[in-house]
Amino acid sequence: MREDLLVRITPDPIGAGQAVDFVSDYAAGGTCVFLGTVRDHSEAGAVTGLTYEAWEEHAVRRLEALAEEMFERWPLRKVAFLHRSGELRVGEVSVVVACSSSHRAEAFEACRHGIEQLKQDVPIWKKEHLTSGVSSWVMGS
């Protein structure tokens, strides 16, 4: 296991502080953090919350592989991927991606790549719960 990588899928609350604490490095001149939060609406209507389910073992392996790709592509110091599972309310943080690098440009680029690839390739699914009482799985989001 790499000492410069943190991957966690958890039913417990997550936040920027956990990720920033991990990716902080005296050799890093730039740190970028992305927070995904549960919003109160979607294209389908008003949202009361989300349920996240993960194929945890495979999701962790995929996040580790994604981090390896990021370390190869950018001169990163550290990377953190945190993702919630279970029931989340509006306003709660569902995902955190953080990267530190010697320079800001690399941290920004890597962080954006990390969240985009996580959404496309990692087996974590969300079910959206609407105020109408309808719940449905949302693909590719």
C-alpha positions as CSV (number, residue, x, y, z in Angstrom):
1,M,0.0,0.0,0.0
2,R,1.3,3.4,-0.9
3,E,2.0,5.9,1.8
4,D,1.1,8.8,-0.5
5,L,-2.5,7.5,-1.2
6,L,-5.6,7.5,0.9
7,V,-8.7,5.6,-0.4
8,R,-11.7,5.3,1.8
9,I,-15.3,4.2,1.1
10,T,-17.3,4.7,4.3
11,P,-20.8,5.2,5.7
12,D,-19.3,7.8,8.0
13,P,-19.2,11.5,7.3
14,I,-16.3,12.8,5.2
15,G,-14.9,16.2,4.6
16,A,-12.2,18.4,3.1
17,G,-10.3,18.5,6.4
18,Q,-9.6,14.8,6.3
19,A,-8.3,14.9,2.8
20,V,-6.3,18.1,3.2
21,D,-4.7,16.7,6.3
22,F,-3.6,13.6,4.4
23,V,-2.3,15.3,1.2
24,S,-0.5,18.1,3.0
25,D,3.2,18.0,2.2
26,Y,6.0,20.5,2.8
27,A,7.2,19.9,-0.8
28,A,3.7,20.8,-2.2
29,G,3.2,24.3,-3.4
30,G,-0.4,23.6,-4.5
31,T,-3.3,21.6,-3.1
32,C,-6.6,21.2,-4.9
33,V,-9.7,19.7,-3.3
34,F,-13.0,18.8,-4.9
35,L,-16.1,18.3,-2.8
36,G,-19.3,16.7,-4.2
37,T,-22.4,17.4,-2.1
38,V,-26.0,16.2,-2.2
39,R,-28.0,19.0,-3.8
40,D,-31.7,19.6,-3.3
41,H,-32.7,19.2,-6.9
42,S,-32.0,17.3,-10.1
43,E,-33.4,17.1,-13.6
44,A,-36.1,14.8,-12.2
45,G,-37.3,17.3,-9.5
46,A,-36.8,18.2,-5.9
47,V,-34.4,15.8,-4.0
48,T,-34.7,14.7,-0.4
49,G,-31.5,12.6,-0.3
50,L,-29.4,10.0,-2.0
51,T,-28.4,6.4,-1.3
52,Y,-24.9,5.3,-2.4
53,E,-23.9,1.7,-2.9
54,A,-20.5,0.4,-3.9
55,W,-18.9,-2.8,-4.9
56,E,-16.3,-1.8,-2.3
57,E,-13.5,-4.2,-3.0
58,H,-13.6,-3.5,-6.7
59,A,-14.1,0.3,-6.2
60,V,-11.1,0.5,-3.9
61,R,-8.9,-1.4,-6.5
62,R,-10.2,0.9,-9.3
63,L,-9.4,4.1,-7.2
64,E,-6.0,2.7,-6.5
65,A,-5.4,2.2,-10.2
66,L,-6.7,5.6,-11.0
67,A,-4.3,7.1,-8.5
68,E,-1.4,5.2,-10.1
69,E,-2.4,6.7,-13.4
70,M,-2.5,10.2,-11.9
71,F,0.9,9.8,-10.2
72,E,2.3,8.7,-13.6
73,R,0.7,11.6,-15.5
74,W,1.4,14.4,-13.0
75,P,4.2,15.1,-10.5
76,L,1.9,14.6,-7.5
77,R,3.0,14.4,-3.8
78,K,-0.2,12.8,-2.4
79,V,-3.7,11.9,-3.5
80,A,-6.9,11.2,-1.5
81,F,-10.2,9.7,-2.6
82,L,-13.0,9.6,0.0
83,H,-16.5,8.5,-0.9
84,R,-19.6,7.9,1.2
85,S,-21.9,4.9,1.1
86,G,-25.4,4.5,2.5
87,E,-28.1,7.2,3.1
88,L,-27.1,10.9,2.7
89,R,-29.2,14.0,3.3
90,V,-29.2,17.2,1.2
91,G,-26.1,19.2,2.0
92,E,-23.9,16.2,3.0
93,V,-20.5,15.7,1.3
94,S,-20.7,12.5,-0.8
95,V,-17.2,12.5,-2.4
96,V,-13.8,14.2,-1.8
97,V,-10.9,14.2,-4.2
98,A,-7.7,15.9,-3.1
99,C,-4.2,16.2,-4.8
100,S,-1.0,18.0,-3.8
101,S,1.8,18.9,-6.1
102,S,4.7,21.2,-6.4
103,H,2.7,23.5,-8.5
104,R,-1.0,24.5,-8.7
105,A,-1.6,23.7,-12.4
106,E,-0.8,20.0,-11.9
107,A,-2.9,19.8,-8.7
108,F,-5.9,21.3,-10.5
109,E,-5.6,19.1,-13.6
110,A,-5.1,15.9,-11.6
111,C,-8.0,16.7,-9.2
112,R,-10.4,17.3,-12.1
113,H,-9.2,14.1,-13.9
114,G,-9.7,12.2,-10.6
115,I,-13.3,13.1,-10.1
116,E,-14.2,12.8,-13.8
117,Q,-12.7,9.3,-14.0
118,L,-14.2,8.3,-10.6
119,K,-17.7,9.1,-11.9
120,Q,-17.1,7.2,-15.1
121,D,-15.2,4.1,-14.0
122,V,-15.6,3.3,-10.4
123,P,-18.5,0.9,-9.3
124,I,-20.3,3.3,-7.0
125,W,-24.0,3.9,-7.7
126,K,-26.5,6.4,-6.5
127,K,-30.2,6.3,-6.0
128,E,-32.0,9.6,-5.9
129,H,-35.0,10.1,-3.6
130,L,-37.5,12.8,-4.7
131,T,-40.0,14.7,-2.7
132,S,-42.7,13.1,-4.9
133,G,-41.8,9.8,-3.2
134,V,-40.2,8.3,-6.3
135,S,-36.7,6.8,-6.0
136,S,-34.5,5.8,-8.9
137,W,-30.9,4.9,-9.7
138,V,-29.0,7.6,-11.6
139,M,-26.5,6.4,-14.2
140,G,-23.3,8.2,-15.0
141,S,-23.4,11.0,-12.5
